[in-house]
């Protein structure tokens, strides 16, 4: 998972950097667009219930001191 996380972090960093440099984009809108793109991709091979459970798990973990790391889910 470490390789995937590092790669994804680079993609997210690049997307937010683009949003910061373009006056027609905002970081909040970029964040929502990224989240929606991931959800749309998940829905190609996961059920809505499964995606919802994943999102609830991540939301429930927002107060934790450690980031959520999943292994082979």
MARNU-79308 format. One record per atom (N, C-alpha, C): residue number from 0; residue in three letters; y, x, z. Coordinates in pm, 1 decimal, decimal comma. Layout:
<nodes>
NODE   num   residu         yy         xx         zz
NODE   NUM      ALA          Y          X          Z
...
</nodes>
This chain:
<nodes>
NODE   num   residu         yy         xx         zz
NODE     0      UNK     -119,8       82,2        0,0
NODE     0      UNK        0,0        0,0        0,0
NODE     0      UNK      125,5       86,1        0,0
NODE     1      UNK      118,6      206,6       51,4
NODE     1      UNK      238,0      291,1       60,6
NODE     1      UNK      298,0      317,7      -76,4
NODE     2      UNK      213,6      340,6     -176,5
NODE     2      UNK      264,1      364,0     -311,0
NODE     2      UNK      335,2      242,4     -366,8
NODE     3      UNK      276,7      124,4     -344,0
NODE     3      UNK      337,8        0,9     -391,4
NODE     3      UNK      471,0      -24,9     -321,5
NODE     4      UNK      473,9       -1,5     -189,7
NODE     4      UNK      597,4      -25,5     -115,7
NODE     4      UNK      708,1       67,7     -163,6
NODE     5      UNK      676,9      193,4     -181,9
NODE     5      UNK      777,0      288,9     -229,3
NODE     5      UNK      829,5      253,0     -366,7
NODE     6      UNK      739,4      213,3     -455,5
NODE     6      UNK      781,0      174,6     -590,4
NODE     6      UNK      869,6       50,4     -584,8
NODE     7      UNK      825,9      -50,3     -508,3
NODE     7      UNK      903,5     -173,8     -496,1
NODE     7      UNK     1040,6     -146,0     -435,5
NODE     8      UNK     1046,9      -58,0     -337,3
NODE     8      UNK     1175,3      -24,7     -275,5
NODE     8      UNK     1270,0       35,6     -377,9
NODE     9      UNK     1219,2      119,2     -467,6
NODE     9      UNK     1301,7      176,3     -573,6
NODE     9      UNK     1354,7       70,4     -668,6
NODE    10      UNK     1270,1      -27,5     -702,7
NODE    10      UNK     1312,4     -137,4     -790,6
NODE    10      UNK     1422,5     -218,9     -723,0
NODE    11      UNK     1402,9     -250,4     -595,9
NODE    11      UNK     1502,2     -328,3     -521,3
NODE    11      UNK     1632,6     -250,4     -508,0
NODE    12      UNK     1623,6     -122,7     -475,3
NODE    12      UNK     1744,2      -40,0     -464,2
NODE    12      UNK     1821,5      -37,6     -595,6
NODE    13      UNK     1750,4      -25,1     -707,6
NODE    13      UNK     1816,0      -22,7     -838,7
NODE    13      UNK     1881,5     -156,6     -869,4
NODE    14      UNK     1815,5     -266,7     -835,2
NODE    14      UNK     1871,9     -399,3     -860,6
NODE    14      UNK     1998,7     -420,8     -778,7
NODE    15      UNK     1996,7     -382,0     -651,7
NODE    15      UNK     2116,0     -398,4     -568,8
NODE    15      UNK     2227,5     -303,7     -611,8
NODE    16      UNK     2193,5     -185,1     -657,0
NODE    16      UNK     2295,3      -92,5     -708,4
NODE    16      UNK     2362,9     -152,2     -831,0
NODE    17      UNK     2284,9     -214,8     -918,0
NODE    17      UNK     2342,7     -280,4    -1035,9
NODE    17      UNK     2434,5     -394,2     -993,8
NODE    18      UNK     2392,3     -472,6     -894,2
NODE    18      UNK     2475,4     -583,5     -846,2
NODE    18      UNK     2605,2     -532,0     -785,3
NODE    19      UNK     2598,3     -418,8     -717,1
NODE    19      UNK     2718,7     -360,9     -656,6
NODE    19      UNK     2817,2     -310,7     -761,5
NODE    20      UNK     2767,2     -267,4     -875,8
NODE    20      UNK     2852,8     -208,7     -978,9
NODE    20      UNK     2909,0     -311,2    -1076,5
NODE    21      UNK     2849,4     -428,3    -1082,7
NODE    21      UNK     2892,9     -527,4    -1180,7
NODE    21      UNK     2974,2     -636,5    -1113,1
NODE    22      UNK     3095,0     -663,2    -1162,7
NODE    22      UNK     3178,0     -765,5    -1100,3
NODE    22      UNK     3123,5     -907,5    -1118,5
NODE    23      UNK     3034,2     -927,2    -1214,1
NODE    23      UNK     2977,8    -1059,9    -1237,6
NODE    23      UNK     2851,2    -1085,6    -1155,6
NODE    24      UNK     2816,5     -993,3    -1066,2
NODE    24      UNK     2697,9    -1008,7     -981,8
NODE    24      UNK     2736,3     -992,1     -835,6
NODE    25      UNK     2654,3    -1050,7     -748,6
NODE    25      UNK     2674,4    -1031,4     -604,9
NODE    25      UNK     2542,2     -990,3     -541,2
NODE    26      UNK     2548,2     -915,8     -432,1
NODE    26      UNK     2425,1     -875,9     -364,1
NODE    26      UNK     2342,9     -996,1     -316,1
NODE    27      UNK     2409,1    -1100,1     -265,0
NODE    27      UNK     2334,7    -1217,1     -218,2
NODE    27      UNK     2261,1    -1285,8     -332,4
NODE    28      UNK     2329,7    -1303,0     -445,1
NODE    28      UNK     2264,8    -1365,3     -560,8
NODE    28      UNK     2150,6    -1277,5     -611,5
NODE    29      UNK     2168,6    -1146,4     -608,6
NODE    29      UNK     2062,1    -1056,1     -652,1
NODE    29      UNK     1941,4    -1067,7     -559,7
NODE    30      UNK     1965,4    -1073,8     -430,1
NODE    30      UNK     1855,1    -1089,6     -335,3
NODE    30      UNK     1777,4    -1217,6     -360,8
NODE    31      UNK     1849,8    -1327,5     -381,3
NODE    31      UNK     1782,2    -1454,0     -410,8
NODE    31      UNK     1704,3    -1445,9     -541,4
NODE    32      UNK     1762,3    -1380,6     -642,5
NODE    32      UNK     1694,5    -1366,8     -772,0
NODE    32      UNK     1566,2    -1285,4     -757,8
NODE    33      UNK     1570,4    -1178,9     -678,8
NODE    33      UNK     1450,8    -1097,0     -657,4
NODE    33      UNK     1341,6    -1176,0     -585,5
NODE    34      UNK     1380,8    -1247,5     -480,6
NODE    34      UNK     1283,7    -1328,6     -407,5
NODE    34      UNK     1222,2    -1433,5     -500,0
NODE    35      UNK     1306,1    -1501,6     -578,6
NODE    35      UNK     1255,8    -1604,4     -669,0
NODE    35      UNK     1163,2    -1545,9     -774,7
NODE    36      UNK     1196,3    -1428,0     -825,2
NODE    36      UNK     1111,3    -1363,6     -926,2
NODE    36      UNK      973,5    -1331,2     -868,9
NODE    37      UNK      969,5    -1285,1     -744,9
NODE    37      UNK      840,5    -1255,2     -681,5
NODE    37      UNK      761,5    -1384,1     -660,0
NODE    38      UNK      827,5    -1488,0     -612,7
NODE    38      UNK      759,2    -1616,0     -592,2
NODE    38      UNK      705,3    -1669,4     -724,7
NODE    39      UNK      785,9    -1663,8     -829,6
NODE    39      UNK      740,1    -1709,8     -961,4
NODE    39      UNK      617,4    -1632,0    -1007,1
NODE    40      UNK      616,7    -1502,3     -984,7
NODE    40      UNK      501,5    -1420,1    -1023,7
NODE    40      UNK      379,3    -1456,7     -939,3
NODE    41      UNK      396,9    -1470,4     -807,5
NODE    41      UNK      286,1    -1510,0     -720,3
NODE    41      UNK      223,5    -1641,5     -766,4
NODE    42      UNK      307,4    -1737,0     -807,0
NODE    42      UNK      257,6    -1870,5     -842,8
NODE    42      UNK      169,1    -1867,8     -966,2
NODE    43      UNK      168,3    -1759,0    -1039,7
NODE    43      UNK       79,5    -1748,0    -1156,0
NODE    43      UNK      -66,6    -1736,2    -1114,0
NODE    44      UNK      -89,8    -1683,3     -992,1
NODE    44      UNK     -228,7    -1661,5     -951,6
NODE    44      UNK     -257,7    -1700,3     -807,0
NODE    45      UNK     -158,1    -1757,0     -738,7
NODE    45      UNK     -178,0    -1802,7     -601,5
NODE    45      UNK     -134,9    -1948,5     -592,2
NODE    46      UNK     -194,9    -2021,5     -498,3
NODE    46      UNK     -156,1    -2160,9     -479,0
NODE    46      UNK      -20,3    -2168,1     -409,2
NODE    47      UNK       45,0    -2283,2     -423,2
NODE    47      UNK      173,0    -2303,1     -354,9
NODE    47      UNK      156,5    -2289,1     -204,3
NODE    48      UNK       47,1    -2341,2     -152,6
NODE    48      UNK       19,8    -2331,2       -9,6
NODE    48      UNK        5,4    -2186,0       34,0
NODE    49      UNK      -64,4    -2107,2      -45,1
NODE    49      UNK      -83,7    -1965,7      -13,7
NODE    49      UNK       49,7    -1891,3      -15,5
NODE    50      UNK      132,4    -1919,1     -115,1
NODE    50      UNK      264,6    -1855,6     -122,6
NODE    50      UNK      348,3    -1898,3       -2,2
NODE    51      UNK      344,0    -2026,4       31,1
NODE    51      UNK      417,7    -2075,0      147,5
NODE    51      UNK      372,9    -2007,9      275,9
NODE    52      UNK      242,0    -1990,8      291,2
NODE    52      UNK      189,8    -1922,2      410,2
NODE    52      UNK      237,8    -1777,8      416,0
NODE    53      UNK      239,4    -1711,1      301,6
NODE    53      UNK      289,1    -1572,5      295,4
NODE    53      UNK      435,6    -1566,1      338,8
NODE    54      UNK      515,7    -1658,6      287,3
NODE    54      UNK      658,0    -1660,5      322,0
NODE    54      UNK      678,8    -1692,5      469,7
NODE    55      UNK      600,1    -1784,2      524,6
NODE    55      UNK      611,0    -1816,4      666,7
NODE    55      UNK      571,8    -1696,5      752,9
NODE    56      UNK      467,8    -1625,5      712,8
NODE    56      UNK      425,5    -1505,9      785,6
NODE    56      UNK      537,9    -1403,0      788,1
NODE    57      UNK      600,3    -1382,2      673,6
NODE    57      UNK      710,8    -1286,4      666,6
NODE    57      UNK      831,0    -1334,1      747,9
NODE    58      UNK      862,2    -1464,1      740,4
NODE    58      UNK      974,7    -1518,9      816,6
NODE    58      UNK      948,8    -1507,8      966,7
NODE    59      UNK      826,9    -1535,2     1007,8
NODE    59      UNK      792,5    -1524,9     1150,0
NODE    59      UNK      802,5    -1381,4     1200,6
NODE    60      UNK      792,9    -1285,3     1111,6
NODE    60      UNK      796,1    -1144,1     1149,4
NODE    60      UNK      936,5    -1084,3     1146,0
NODE    61      UNK     1038,1    -1162,7     1115,4
NODE    61      UNK     1173,7    -1109,4     1102,8
NODE    61      UNK     1226,8    -1049,3     1232,2
NODE    62      UNK     1184,9    -1099,6     1346,2
NODE    62      UNK     1235,7    -1049,7     1473,8
NODE    62      UNK     1160,4     -927,8     1524,6
NODE    63      UNK     1051,5     -892,4     1459,3
NODE    63      UNK      973,3     -777,1     1503,3
NODE    63      UNK     1049,6     -647,8     1477,8
NODE    64      UNK     1023,0     -548,2     1561,3
NODE    64      UNK     1085,5     -417,5     1543,6
NODE    64      UNK     1024,3     -339,6     1428,0
NODE    65      UNK      900,2     -368,9     1395,7
NODE    65      UNK      828,7     -297,9     1290,1
NODE    65      UNK      823,2     -384,1     1164,7
NODE    66      UNK      834,6     -323,3     1046,2
NODE    66      UNK      821,3     -402,2      923,5
NODE    66      UNK      677,8     -451,0      905,4
NODE    67      UNK      664,3     -560,8      833,2
NODE    67      UNK      532,3     -615,2      805,6
NODE    67      UNK      467,1     -531,6      696,6
NODE    68      UNK      349,5     -480,5      724,7
NODE    68      UNK      271,9     -404,6      626,5
NODE    68      UNK      139,7     -477,5      609,5
NODE    69      UNK      110,6     -519,0      488,7
NODE    69      UNK      -16,5     -585,3      462,8
NODE    69      UNK     -108,3     -489,6      390,0
NODE    70      UNK     -233,6     -502,8      412,9
NODE    70      UNK     -333,0     -414,7      351,2
NODE    70      UNK     -434,0     -499,8      274,7
NODE    71      UNK     -436,5     -484,2      145,5
NODE    71      UNK     -538,4     -546,4       62,6
NODE    71      UNK     -547,5     -696,8       71,5
NODE    72      UNK     -436,5     -764,9       84,3
NODE    72      UNK     -439,0     -910,8       95,6
NODE    72      UNK     -463,6     -975,8      -37,5
</nodes>
